[in-house]
Amino acid sequence: MRFSLFHFIRMRATACAALCAGLIAACASTSGPVPPGYYRVQQGDTLYRIAKNNGRSVGELTRWNNLANAAQIDAGQVLRVVPPAGGAPAPTSPLPPAGSAHKPTPAPVPAPSPAPSPSSAPSPVPAPSKPAQALSLQWPVKGPLLRRFDGSASKGIDIGGGAGTSIQAAAAGKVAFAGTNIRGYGNLVIIQHNSNYLTAYANNQSLLVKEGQRVSQGQKIALMGSTAADRTQLHFELRYQGKAIDPMQYLP
Protein backbone atom coordinates (compact mmCIF):
# COMPACT_ATOMS: atom_id res chain seq x y z
CA MET A 1 0.00 0.00 0.00
CA ARG A 2 1.43 3.41 -1.00
CA PHE A 3 0.86 6.77 0.62
CA SER A 4 0.11 10.03 -1.13
CA LEU A 5 3.23 12.15 -0.57
CA PHE A 6 6.21 12.62 1.65
CA HIS A 7 4.21 14.10 4.54
CA PHE A 8 5.72 11.95 7.34
CA ILE A 9 8.67 11.21 5.22
CA ARG A 10 7.49 9.03 6.59
CA MET A 11 8.54 5.98 5.74
CA ARG A 12 6.38 3.09 6.20
CA ALA A 13 6.88 4.58 9.61
CA THR A 14 8.13 7.56 8.03
CA ALA A 15 5.88 7.47 5.03
CA CYS A 16 4.71 10.28 6.99
CA ALA A 17 6.12 12.96 7.22
CA ALA A 18 9.04 15.06 2.81
CA LEU A 19 10.21 13.10 1.62
CA CYS A 20 4.86 14.52 0.06
CA ALA A 21 1.32 15.28 0.31
CA GLY A 22 -1.19 16.46 3.00
CA LEU A 23 0.02 19.12 5.34
CA ILE A 24 -1.43 19.53 8.81
CA ALA A 25 -2.65 22.91 9.99
CA ALA A 26 0.17 24.58 11.87
CA CYS A 27 -2.15 26.76 13.89
CA ALA A 28 -3.76 23.93 15.82
CA SER A 29 -3.71 23.89 19.61
CA THR A 30 -0.67 22.18 21.11
CA SER A 31 -2.32 21.37 24.43
CA GLY A 32 -5.42 19.67 25.74
CA PRO A 33 -6.50 16.08 26.22
CA VAL A 34 -6.57 13.59 23.35
CA PRO A 35 -8.41 10.26 23.10
CA PRO A 36 -6.71 7.12 24.45
CA GLY A 37 -4.27 5.70 21.95
CA TYR A 38 -3.42 9.10 20.47
CA TYR A 39 -0.64 11.62 21.06
CA ARG A 40 -0.58 15.36 20.40
CA VAL A 41 2.67 16.49 18.75
CA GLN A 42 4.67 18.99 20.79
CA GLN A 43 7.16 21.57 19.54
CA GLY A 44 10.46 19.86 18.67
CA ASP A 45 8.97 16.34 18.41
CA THR A 46 10.02 14.02 15.59
CA LEU A 47 8.14 10.96 14.37
CA TYR A 48 11.13 8.84 15.28
CA ARG A 49 11.07 10.08 18.89
CA ILE A 50 7.30 9.60 19.21
CA ALA A 51 7.53 6.07 17.80
CA LYS A 52 10.39 5.19 20.14
CA ASN A 53 8.60 6.55 23.22
CA ASN A 54 5.51 4.47 22.39
CA GLY A 55 7.31 1.25 21.49
CA ARG A 56 6.40 1.55 17.81
CA SER A 57 8.25 1.97 14.53
CA VAL A 58 8.20 5.00 12.29
CA GLY A 59 6.65 2.84 9.58
CA GLU A 60 3.73 1.85 11.81
CA LEU A 61 2.92 5.45 12.76
CA THR A 62 3.24 6.51 9.15
CA ARG A 63 0.76 3.87 7.97
CA TRP A 64 -1.71 4.33 10.85
CA ASN A 65 -1.83 8.09 10.30
CA ASN A 66 -1.63 8.04 6.49
CA LEU A 67 1.37 10.37 6.59
CA ALA A 68 2.98 11.43 3.34
CA ASN A 69 6.20 12.75 4.90
CA ALA A 70 7.57 11.17 8.02
CA ALA A 71 10.10 13.96 8.32
CA GLN A 72 7.48 16.64 8.74
CA ILE A 73 4.91 16.70 11.53
CA ASP A 74 3.46 19.80 13.12
CA ALA A 75 2.95 20.92 16.71
CA GLY A 76 -0.70 20.36 17.60
CA GLN A 77 -1.13 17.45 15.18
CA VAL A 78 -2.74 14.39 16.79
CA LEU A 79 -1.27 11.01 15.88
CA ARG A 80 -2.53 7.50 16.51
CA VAL A 81 0.07 5.51 18.44
CA VAL A 82 -1.85 2.22 18.76
CA PRO A 83 -3.07 -0.01 15.90
CA PRO A 84 -6.38 1.18 14.41
CA ALA A 85 -9.38 -1.13 14.55
CA GLY A 86 -9.82 -2.88 11.23
CA GLY A 87 -6.65 -1.30 9.87
CA ALA A 88 -8.37 1.97 8.92
CA PRO A 89 -6.02 4.99 8.81
CA ALA A 90 -6.36 7.56 11.53
CA PRO A 91 -7.42 11.11 10.70
CA THR A 92 -4.55 13.45 9.94
CA SER A 93 -6.23 16.64 11.15
CA PRO A 94 -5.36 17.91 14.63
CA LEU A 95 -8.09 17.23 17.18
CA PRO A 96 -9.37 20.08 19.42
CA PRO A 97 -9.04 19.74 23.20
CA ALA A 98 -11.84 17.57 24.60
CA GLY A 99 -14.69 19.51 26.22
CA SER A 100 -13.40 22.83 24.98
CA ALA A 101 -16.23 25.37 25.08
CA HIS A 102 -14.33 28.56 24.48
CA LYS A 103 -12.36 29.95 21.60
CA PRO A 104 -8.57 29.58 21.83
CA THR A 105 -6.68 32.68 22.84
CA PRO A 106 -5.53 34.41 19.66
CA ALA A 107 -1.82 34.79 19.09
CA PRO A 108 -0.43 38.30 19.59
CA VAL A 109 -0.55 40.38 16.44
CA PRO A 110 2.87 41.82 15.57
CA ALA A 111 3.17 45.49 14.72
CA PRO A 112 2.82 46.08 10.97
CA SER A 113 6.00 46.62 9.03
CA PRO A 114 6.39 49.76 6.93
CA ALA A 115 5.00 49.29 3.45
CA PRO A 116 7.73 48.91 0.81
CA SER A 117 8.14 51.68 -1.70
CA PRO A 118 6.65 51.00 -5.14
CA SER A 119 10.11 50.86 -6.68
CA SER A 120 11.45 48.19 -4.34
CA ALA A 121 11.27 44.59 -5.57
CA PRO A 122 10.06 41.85 -3.18
CA SER A 123 12.90 40.09 -1.41
CA PRO A 124 13.21 36.29 -1.76
CA VAL A 125 12.37 34.23 1.31
CA PRO A 126 15.68 33.46 3.06
CA ALA A 127 16.62 29.84 3.69
CA PRO A 128 16.70 28.76 7.34
CA SER A 129 19.97 29.72 8.98
CA LYS A 130 22.40 27.04 10.03
CA PRO A 131 21.51 26.04 13.62
CA ALA A 132 24.12 26.03 16.35
CA GLN A 133 25.96 22.75 16.93
CA ALA A 134 25.30 21.83 13.32
CA LEU A 135 25.73 18.32 11.99
CA SER A 136 28.95 17.59 10.12
CA LEU A 137 28.14 15.81 6.85
CA GLN A 138 30.14 14.17 4.10
CA TRP A 139 28.94 13.95 0.51
CA PRO A 140 26.72 10.87 0.13
CA VAL A 141 28.01 10.39 -3.43
CA LYS A 142 30.36 12.19 -5.80
CA GLY A 143 28.74 13.52 -8.95
CA PRO A 144 27.41 16.57 -10.77
CA LEU A 145 24.94 18.76 -8.89
CA LEU A 146 21.77 18.57 -10.99
CA ARG A 147 19.45 20.62 -8.80
CA ARG A 148 19.87 22.86 -5.77
CA PHE A 149 17.72 23.37 -2.68
CA ASP A 150 15.19 26.19 -2.84
CA GLY A 151 12.93 25.32 0.12
CA SER A 152 9.76 25.04 -1.95
CA ALA A 153 9.87 23.11 -5.23
CA SER A 154 13.12 21.42 -4.20
CA LYS A 155 13.42 20.27 -0.59
CA GLY A 156 16.95 18.98 -1.13
CA ILE A 157 19.60 18.57 -3.81
CA ASP A 158 19.86 16.16 -6.74
CA ILE A 159 23.25 14.57 -7.48
CA GLY A 160 23.89 12.77 -10.77
CA GLY A 161 25.84 9.59 -11.41
CA GLY A 162 25.70 6.13 -12.90
CA ALA A 163 23.17 3.44 -12.04
CA GLY A 164 24.52 1.23 -9.29
CA THR A 165 26.89 3.86 -7.87
CA SER A 166 27.32 3.43 -4.11
CA ILE A 167 25.39 5.82 -1.86
CA GLN A 168 26.96 6.45 1.55
CA ALA A 169 25.56 7.68 4.85
CA ALA A 170 26.35 11.39 5.16
CA ALA A 171 26.69 11.00 8.95
CA ALA A 172 26.39 8.26 11.54
CA GLY A 173 22.95 7.41 12.88
CA LYS A 174 20.08 4.94 12.93
CA VAL A 175 17.97 3.92 9.93
CA ALA A 176 14.47 5.25 10.66
CA PHE A 177 12.99 4.15 7.34
CA ALA A 178 13.98 1.93 4.43
CA GLY A 179 11.32 1.22 1.84
CA THR A 180 9.11 2.50 -0.96
CA ASN A 181 5.96 3.72 0.81
CA ILE A 182 6.47 7.41 0.07
CA ARG A 183 5.25 8.50 -3.34
CA GLY A 184 7.72 10.49 -5.38
CA TYR A 185 10.78 9.20 -3.51
CA GLY A 186 11.13 5.70 -4.91
CA ASN A 187 13.44 3.46 -2.91
CA LEU A 188 14.13 5.62 0.12
CA VAL A 189 16.42 5.52 3.16
CA ILE A 190 16.01 7.92 6.08
CA ILE A 191 18.68 8.15 8.76
CA GLN A 192 18.02 9.79 12.15
CA HIS A 193 21.28 11.29 13.39
CA ASN A 194 20.06 12.76 16.69
CA SER A 195 16.92 14.32 18.13
CA ASN A 196 17.13 17.23 15.68
CA TYR A 197 18.65 16.04 12.42
CA LEU A 198 17.82 13.43 9.81
CA THR A 199 18.88 12.85 6.21
CA ALA A 200 16.92 11.25 3.37
CA TYR A 201 18.30 9.41 0.32
CA ALA A 202 15.77 8.88 -2.48
CA ASN A 203 15.38 7.39 -6.00
CA ASN A 204 17.72 4.48 -5.25
CA GLN A 205 18.02 1.38 -7.38
CA SER A 206 18.24 -0.85 -4.30
CA LEU A 207 18.62 -0.50 -0.53
CA LEU A 208 21.40 -2.10 1.50
CA VAL A 209 20.17 -1.33 5.05
CA LYS A 210 17.06 -2.03 7.14
CA GLU A 211 15.00 -0.06 9.64
CA GLY A 212 16.54 0.04 13.09
CA GLN A 213 20.07 -0.62 11.82
CA ARG A 214 22.85 1.64 13.05
CA VAL A 215 25.20 2.98 10.38
CA SER A 216 28.50 4.82 10.44
CA GLN A 217 29.45 7.86 8.41
CA GLY A 218 30.54 6.75 4.96
CA GLN A 219 28.87 3.33 5.20
CA LYS A 220 27.28 2.10 1.97
CA ILE A 221 23.48 2.23 2.38
CA ALA A 222 22.08 2.04 -1.17
CA LEU A 223 22.84 1.96 -4.89
CA MET A 224 21.99 4.91 -7.13
CA GLY A 225 19.00 4.50 -9.43
CA SER A 226 16.05 6.27 -10.98
CA THR A 227 13.00 4.98 -9.08
CA ALA A 228 10.29 7.68 -9.07
CA ALA A 229 12.61 9.93 -11.13
CA ASP A 230 13.12 10.62 -14.83
CA ARG A 231 16.91 10.28 -14.61
CA THR A 232 19.54 8.41 -12.62
CA GLN A 233 20.26 10.48 -9.52
CA LEU A 234 20.32 10.70 -5.74
CA HIS A 235 17.77 13.07 -4.23
CA PHE A 236 19.31 14.06 -0.89
CA GLU A 237 17.49 15.95 1.88
CA LEU A 238 18.58 17.30 5.27
CA ARG A 239 15.94 18.13 7.88
CA TYR A 240 16.27 19.99 11.16
CA GLN A 241 13.39 19.37 13.60
CA GLY A 242 11.36 18.11 10.65
CA LYS A 243 11.94 21.15 8.41
CA ALA A 244 13.91 20.87 5.19
CA ILE A 245 17.11 22.95 5.19
CA ASP A 246 19.85 23.45 2.62
CA PRO A 247 22.33 20.53 2.77
CA MET A 248 24.98 22.63 1.02
CA GLN A 249 25.53 24.60 4.25
CA TYR A 250 26.62 21.39 5.96
CA LEU A 251 28.62 19.65 3.23
CA PRO A 252 32.37 20.19 2.89
C-alpha positions in Angstrom: 0.0 0.0 0.0 1.4 3.4 -1.0 0.9 6.8 0.6 0.1 10.0 -1.1 3.2 12.1 -0.6 6.2 12.6 1.6 4.2 14.1 4.5 5.7 11.9 7.3 8.7 11.2 5.2 7.5 9.0 6.6 8.5 6.0 5.7 6.4 3.1 6.2 6.9 4.6 9.6 8.1 7.6 8.0 5.9 7.5 5.0 4.7 10.3 7.0 6.1 13.0 7.2 9.0 15.1 2.8 10.2 13.1 1.6 4.9 14.5 0.1 1.3 15.3 0.3 -1.2 16.5 3.0 0.0 19.1 5.3 -1.4 19.5 8.8 -2.7 22.9 10.0 0.2 24.6 11.9 -2.1 26.8 13.9 -3.8 23.9 15.8 -3.7 23.9 19.6 -0.7 22.2 21.1 -2.3 21.4 24.4 -5.4 19.7 25.7 -6.5 16.1 26.2 -6.6 13.6 23.3 -8.4 10.3 23.1 -6.7 7.1 24.5 -4.3 5.7 21.9 -3.4 9.1 20.5 -0.6 11.6 21.1 -0.6 15.4 20.4 2.7 16.5 18.7 4.7 19.0 20.8 7.2 21.6 19.5 10.5 19.9 18.7 9.0 16.3 18.4 10.0 14.0 15.6 8.1 11.0 14.4 11.1 8.8 15.3 11.1 10.1 18.9 7.3 9.6 19.2 7.5 6.1 17.8 10.4 5.2 20.1 8.6 6.5 23.2 5.5 4.5 22.4 7.3 1.2 21.5 6.4 1.6 17.8 8.2 2.0 14.5 8.2 5.0 12.3 6.7 2.8 9.6 3.7 1.9 11.8 2.9 5.5 12.8 3.2 6.5 9.2 0.8 3.9 8.0 -1.7 4.3 10.8 -1.8 8.1 10.3 -1.6 8.0 6.5 1.4 10.4 6.6 3.0 11.4 3.3 6.2 12.7 4.9 7.6 11.2 8.0 10.1 14.0 8.3 7.5 16.6 8.7 4.9 16.7 11.5 3.5 19.8 13.1 2.9 20.9 16.7 -0.7 20.4 17.6 -1.1 17.4 15.2 -2.7 14.4 16.8 -1.3 11.0 15.9 -2.5 7.5 16.5 0.1 5.5 18.4 -1.8 2.2 18.8 -3.1 0.0 15.9 -6.4 1.2 14.4 -9.4 -1.1 14.6 -9.8 -2.9 11.2 -6.6 -1.3 9.9 -8.4 2.0 8.9 -6.0 5.0 8.8 -6.4 7.6 11.5 -7.4 11.1 10.7 -4.5 13.4 9.9 -6.2 16.6 11.1 -5.4 17.9 14.6 -8.1 17.2 17.2 -9.4 20.1 19.4 -9.0 19.7 23.2 -11.8 17.6 24.6 -14.7 19.5 26.2 -13.4 22.8 25.0 -16.2 25.4 25.1 -14.3 28.6 24.5 -12.4 29.9 21.6 -8.6 29.6 21.8 -6.7 32.7 22.8 -5.5 34.4 19.7 -1.8 34.8 19.1 -0.4 38.3 19.6 -0.6 40.4 16.4 2.9 41.8 15.6 3.2 45.5 14.7 2.8 46.1 11.0 6.0 46.6 9.0 6.4 49.8 6.9 5.0 49.3 3.4 7.7 48.9 0.8 8.1 51.7 -1.7 6.7 51.0 -5.1 10.1 50.9 -6.7 11.4 48.2 -4.3 11.3 44.6 -5.6 10.1 41.9 -3.2 12.9 40.1 -1.4 13.2 36.3 -1.8 12.4 34.2 1.3 15.7 33.5 3.1 16.6 29.8 3.7 16.7 28.8 7.3 20.0 29.7 9.0 22.4 27.0 10.0 21.5 26.0 13.6 24.1 26.0 16.4 26.0 22.7 16.9 25.3 21.8 13.3 25.7 18.3 12.0 28.9 17.6 10.1 28.1 15.8 6.8 30.1 14.2 4.1 28.9 14.0 0.5 26.7 10.9 0.1 28.0 10.4 -3.4 30.4 12.2 -5.8 28.7 13.5 -8.9 27.4 16.6 -10.8 24.9 18.8 -8.9 21.8 18.6 -11.0 19.5 20.6 -8.8 19.9 22.9 -5.8 17.7 23.4 -2.7 15.2 26.2 -2.8 12.9 25.3 0.1 9.8 25.0 -2.0 9.9 23.1 -5.2 13.1 21.4 -4.2 13.4 20.3 -0.6 16.9 19.0 -1.1 19.6 18.6 -3.8 19.9 16.2 -6.7 23.2 14.6 -7.5 23.9 12.8 -10.8 25.8 9.6 -11.4 25.7 6.1 -12.9 23.2 3.4 -12.0 24.5 1.2 -9.3 26.9 3.9 -7.9 27.3 3.4 -4.1 25.4 5.8 -1.9 27.0 6.5 1.6 25.6 7.7 4.8 26.3 11.4 5.2 26.7 11.0 9.0 26.4 8.3 11.5 23.0 7.4 12.9 20.1 4.9 12.9 18.0 3.9 9.9 14.5 5.2 10.7 13.0 4.2 7.3 14.0 1.9 4.4 11.3 1.2 1.8 9.1 2.5 -1.0 6.0 3.7 0.8 6.5 7.4 0.1 5.3 8.5 -3.3 7.7 10.5 -5.4 10.8 9.2 -3.5 11.1 5.7 -4.9 13.4 3.5 -2.9 14.1 5.6 0.1 16.4 5.5 3.2 16.0 7.9 6.1 18.7 8.1 8.8 18.0 9.8 12.2 21.3 11.3 13.4 20.1 12.8 16.7 16.9 14.3 18.1 17.1 17.2 15.7 18.6 16.0 12.4 17.8 13.4 9.8 18.9 12.8 6.2 16.9 11.2 3.4 18.3 9.4 0.3 15.8 8.9 -2.5 15.4 7.4 -6.0 17.7 4.5 -5.2 18.0 1.4 -7.4 18.2 -0.8 -4.3 18.6 -0.5 -0.5 21.4 -2.1 1.5 20.2 -1.3 5.0 17.1 -2.0 7.1 15.0 -0.1 9.6 16.5 0.0 13.1 20.1 -0.6 11.8 22.8 1.6 13.1 25.2 3.0 10.4 28.5 4.8 10.4 29.4 7.9 8.4 30.5 6.8 5.0 28.9 3.3 5.2 27.3 2.1 2.0 23.5 2.2 2.4 22.1 2.0 -1.2 22.8 2.0 -4.9 22.0 4.9 -7.1 19.0 4.5 -9.4 16.1 6.3 -11.0 13.0 5.0 -9.1 10.3 7.7 -9.1 12.6 9.9 -11.1 13.1 10.6 -14.8 16.9 10.3 -14.6 19.5 8.4 -12.6 20.3 10.5 -9.5 20.3 10.7 -5.7 17.8 13.1 -4.2 19.3 14.1 -0.9 17.5 15.9 1.9 18.6 17.3 5.3 15.9 18.1 7.9 16.3 20.0 11.2 13.4 19.4 13.6 11.4 18.1 10.6 11.9 21.2 8.4 13.9 20.9 5.2 17.1 22.9 5.2 19.8 23.4 2.6 22.3 20.5 2.8 25.0 22.6 1.0 25.5 24.6 4.2 26.6 21.4 6.0 28.6 19.7 3.2 32.4 20.2 2.9 
